[in-house]
């Protein structure tokens, strides 16, 4: 399981995200023993994919639900939210959105090619057998976030995956804690763009095996 590797290697993917929310998540995990980290991480993935578990004939355990509830109470505590707001308000200078778009485009071109959309945000398309995988990069002043959507090519309105799209937050069961990169310096922007390259490349390389055997019946 991907999350087991992430825990074993001390969350290298999560640590790529430069923002206070993710730093808070990592602190929560760092406060736990190795065994507790793994138990919590697996429970979060199971809880976020509870519908899939049901289709496989499995059910959430009471422990899964208990850990998910505990995690979100910790992550969304009043003191943590105040700290995050104070951090955002303290930022005096950020990287211009045009510069971020340039850096992101440069990093993604080797794996995704040219974007089909460049108006404001960036959009890319990758075809894997009968599936159309779109990668979206939402860019603002000093920040950007990403997500993937997966469509069957015969039904453009049907999407495979969570309604919010697939990103590292959803992939690891963090749900709404799907946070952006915050770039206050050129160095941070360059580092963040490289991190996005790594995450997208990893996901797209894993997709052929994940999609193998899936079929879509046209309604």
N, C-alpha and C positions, 0 to 999 in steps of 0.2 A: 504494500500500500504506500502511495506517495507520501502521505502524512507521516508514516513511520520513518521514512528516510529524512524528512524535514526535521523531525524531532531529534533523531540520532545525530544529525549534523549541526544541531543547535540553530535551527531556523535560518539558514542562509538566504532563502527567498524572501521571507518576511523582512529581514534586516535590510533588504534593498530599498524598501519604501521609506522615504525620508519625510516623516510627519509625526506629530506628537501622539496621534491615536495609535499608530503602529508601535511606537516606542512604549506606550502604555501596555499594549498587548504583550509585548516581549517581556516587560517587567513582571507581568502576572505569571507568565510561564517560568521566568527565572526564579521566582519565589518558591517553586515547587521542586520536589525530588524528581529524578529521572523517571521513576515509575509513575508518579502522579502526572508529569508532563504528558507522557504517552497516553495514559488513561483519559485525560482531559481532551487531548487533541483528537483521539479516535471518537470520543463521545460527541464532539462538536461536528465532525464530519457525518457521523451517523444521524444526528439530529437534523442537520440541514438536508440530508438525503432520505428523510423518513418515508417519503412517498415511494422512492425507489426500493427501499428496504421492504415495504409492504408488498410491492410487486414481486419481490423475490421470496416472499413467504416468511419474512422476518419482522420482528416488532422491536420498537425501542424498549430498552429496559428502564426500570425506575432510576437506576444509577445514571443512565444517559441523560435523562431529563433533569435529574438533580444537578449534574455537573454543568449542563447547558445553562440552567437558571443561575447557578453560582457565578459562572463566568461573566454573563451579561450584567449581573449586579455589580461585579467588580469593575468591569470595563466602563460601565455607564454611571458610576458613582458621581455624586455632585462635585466632590473635590477634584476628580479627574477632569470633568467637563470644564470647571473653572480654570484649571491649569492649561487646558488646551486653548480655551478662548484667550487667556492672557498671552500665550505664546503667539497666536495669530495676530493679536492686536499690537504685539511688541515689534513685529516685523516692519521695518522702515523702508527696506529696499528689496525688490524682487526682480527676477529676470523677465525681460519683455516677452510677450507671447509669441511675437514673430521669431525671435531668436530660439525659443523653445521649439517651435514648429520646425525650424530649419534643422536643429540638432536631432530631433526625433525622426524626421524624414530621412536624414542621412544614415542613422543607425538602422532603421527598419528596411530600407531599400534592398540590402543584400538578401533578406529572408522573405520579404513581402512584395518586392517590386515597387512600381510607381502607384501612388494612391489614386483611386477613381474619384475621390472627393477631396478638394483642397479648400473649400469655402468655409473658413472658420476652423472647423475640426478636420481631422484626417480620417479617411475610410479606405480600407484595403479588402480585397477579395482573394480567397484561396479556394481552389476546387479540389476536393478529395473524393474521388469516385463520384457518387451521386449527390454528394453534399456540398453546399456552398457555405464556406466559413468566412464571415466578415469580421474584421478587426477594426474597432472604432477607437480613436484617440480624441478625447475631449480636452481642449487646450484653453487655458485662461491666463491671466496675468500672473506669472510666477508659479503656475501649477498646471498639472495635467493628470488625467486618469485614463484608464483603458478598459475595454471589455470585448469579448468575442460573442457573436451570435452564430448559430448553426441552423441553416435551412436545408430542406430537401429541395433540389432544383426544380422538381415538378410542381411544388406548391410554395411560392414565394412568401405566402402569408403564414406558413406553419414553421414554427421555430422549435428546435430541439434544445432543451436546457432551461434554466431558471429564467423567469421573466425579466430579471435585471441584467441578463447576460452573464457570461462566464469570465471571471477574473481570478486573481490569486485569493481574494477575500472569499469568494464563493467556493473556489476549489478546496480551500482548507476549512470550510464550514464556518466562516466568520460572518456570513450573511451580510447584514447592512453595514458592518464595519468594513467597508470596501473603500479604502482611503486613497487619496491622491499623493503624488509627489509634490512637495513644496520646495521650490528652487529659489534660494535667496542670493546665490552667487553663480557665476559662470561655471565654476568647478562642479557645484552641485547639479546644475542643469546637465552638464556633460555626463556626469556619473549616473544620473537618473535615466537619461536616454539610453545609455549602455545597459542599465539594468532592465529596462523595458525590452530591449533586444533579446536579452537572455531569457526572460520570462515567456515572451511570445514564441521564440524559437523552441523552447522546451515543450510548450503546450502543443504547438503544431506538429512537432515530431512524434508526440504521443498519440495524437488524434487518430491516425489510420488504424492502429490496434484497437482503440476505444470504440471506433465506429464500425469495426468489422462485425458482420453478422446482424447488424441492425437493419430493419426494413421499414418501409413506410407504405401504408395502404391508402391510396387516394380515396377521399370520401365522395 
